[in-house]
Amino acid sequence: MTYIKELTISLCDWETRIILESVSREASRLKSICEHSEDEDEAADAGNDYLELIGLKERLENHAIELFGQQITDFSRDAL
């Protein structure tokens, strides 16, 4: 039987936004590799990582929106 370790952390709003944005960018990068790579192994690995990352992103986003509100997912750099 495998024991899965777990990490519990506390983040403020700006830290959460940075992590969500980073996860979103990495997911986009992996998706692009999966869609455009001519190397089947690379595409498969990127696709698997993408699916795992999307699951993480959804969990983080749901908790973040619950706590900070929908604006936590706004990564625009436009002036307020």
C-alpha positions, 0 to 999 in steps of 0.5 A, a space after each residue: 500500500 502506498 502512503 500519499 503525503 500531503 502538504 498543507 499551507 496558508 496563502 494570502 490573496 496575492 500569493 494565491 493569485 501568483 500560484 494560480 496564474 503560474 499553474 494556468 500558464 504551465 497548463 497552457 504550455 503543456 497543452 501546446 506541447 501535447 497538441 504540436 509535438 511531433 514526438 509521440 512520447 513527449 506529447 503523451 507525457 505533456 498530455 498526462 501532466 496537463 490532465 493532472 495539473 488541470 485537476 490541481 488548478 480546479 481544486 485551488 481555484 475552487 478554494 480560492 474563489 470561495 475565500 477571496 472571491 471571483 477576482 482572484 482568477 483575474 490575471 490582467 495587468 490593466 490599471 484599476 
